Amino acid sequence: MGKILDEKHKQILLEGARNNQLILAVPCPGNCKFCYEKSLNKTFRNVVTEVIPKYTKESFDFLLQHLSDKLSLLSPSSGFVFARQKIRQRGGADFFHLGLTKEQIIKVMELNKKRYVRGQMYIYTTGFKVDPFFVKELSEKYAQFVEICLSAVTFNEKIKRELMTNYGKNEVLKRIIKHVRKLTVVLFHFNKEQTLLDLREINHLKPRGADVIIVKLYYSKFDELLVKKYAEKSYMDVKETVLFIYKNRNLFENINRIFLTPDSKIYAWTFQHKLRDILSKYDFRNNEFMFCSEGAYSELRKILKGKKVRVIPIKSPCGGSIDDAATITTNEIISKIKELKLQNIKISKLYLPSSMYWIHDISYRDTDIYDLRGKTKGEIKRLFPNIVLEMIALGDLGEGPLDLEDCYKYYLYEHN
């Protein structure tokens, strides 16, 4: 590649340096058809997938020269930020496909070794064109802060050929699983039979303390038919799969812990006591409403039964099987308010979960938090000044995978 660094790329690197972030190169080499983020810009026109070049010697040196003095790890960074009036998507890249040489990666690790105070440096990879022994070296030499996350997806290469452009070959995945310490392996649940085959394969390799996260497939209204087909099969037997794994946990004795990322409904059910505790602090009155995701609706209705507040579910504009709050935006809130007003329903106060507004302004020029359309709750206040708006702070409630036992309890007690 050429010498540097146009102003746009320079600005992105400076934003990363200020926050001790190793901004990931985009696009991701996997190019997975089931990637949740790939079709977001079809629903949310304000979302821009930012093409970020791979690192060169010049851009890597530029980043290091401008790092913050704050003692924290220089970590790979992905996700969404609000910048230049758009939602900039910078996610999904494989750490070993950033264009960094092995020498540059070691330089990052040695820098982090000096700066280490606490926390983890999570290194994500699909195993595509990766040297498993270099991955092993990083996991051992820098065990204090490095954790490898291998997105193996499945050992069924036919499925991977259908759904991914680039992926780790099974022999590479097996070497990584067998030899790398502090490893998290991500599997996607396509059906019970395949998930059990994948777990048995991992267990047979006798990994050195590996955790496994099983991810349920979702689809949006824009995903192609193949993805929808796989996602619907994933949904059909996930209960049966969870019950079998839990009851036969001894079959997977070489796997450290097993987690799942299931339906939003299961998150709400699992954290019902925390939700109840949070909501118990509110003195709800007549003409007050709470808007929530479809996934959380059933549990919130039960928690707030007998209270004066009325709970209203809001459908995600992504459609398909997407039912979480993070994809609900100001537009859907405004539309629902107008719909209620047309029915002459009075709204004196509206409660919204904080998970609807989650994207920060990278420039720190203001304190607003944005939705996926780049809008804030302030627009609701401007349109409806007589409605008191209150955000319910949920913190990290419902984020991350759930323990196998939590999902087992849901299917055993609630779903029957």
ZILINNOR-V286478 format. One line per field, one symbol per residue. ss: DSSP state (~ for helix, > for strand, _ for the rest). psi: psi as a letter, one per 20 degrees, with the letter a starting at -180 (. if undefined). burial: # if it has 16 or more other C-alpha atoms within 10 Angstrom, else .. A space follows every 50 residues. Layout:
# ZILINNOR-V286478
ss->???
psi->???
burial->???
This chain:
# ZILINNOR-V286478
ss->______~~~~~~~~~~~~__>>>__>_____________~~~~___>>>_ _>____~~~~~~~~~_________>>>__>>>>__>>>>_____~~~___ _~~~~~~~~~~~~~~_____>>>>>______~~~~~~~~~~____>>>>> >>>___~~~~~~~______~~~~~~~~~~___>>>>>>>__~~~~~~~~~ ~~~~______>>>>>>________~~~~~~~~~~~~_~~~~~~~~~~_~~ ~~_____>>>>__~~~~~~~_~~~~~~~~________>>>>>>~~~~~~~ ~~~______>>>>>__________~~~__~~~~~~~~~~~~~______>> >>>~~~__>>>_______>>_______~~~~~~____>>>>>________ _>>~~~~~~~~~~~__
psi->rrernrhghggghhgghhjlpnpqqqrphglphjphihjhihgniippoo opqqqrgghghgghhjqqipnrpoqppabpqopljqooomriqphjkijp rhhhghggghghhhipgrrqopopqijolqohhhgggghghkhhipppoo nhfriohgghhhiqgqrpqhhgghgghhiprlppppqpohrgghghgggh gghhimrmkpqpppppqrqriiqrhggggghhhghhkhghgggggghkhi ilhipfqprqnbqhhhggghkhhgggggiiipnqrqkqqpqrrhhigggh gghjpiriqpppqpppihacjpkrhijprhghggghggghhhjkppohqp pqqiihojpqohikhrjqpqaijkrrihhghhhmiipppppooickpjqr rqqhhghggghghhi.
burial->...........######.#################..####.##.##.## .#####..##.###..##...#######.###...############### ....#..##..#...#....########.#.#..##.###.#..###### #####....#..##.#####.#####################..##.### .######################...##.######..##.###.##.... .#.##..#############.#..#........#...##########.## #.##....##########.############.##.##.........#.## ############.....##########..#......#.#........#.. .#.#.######.....
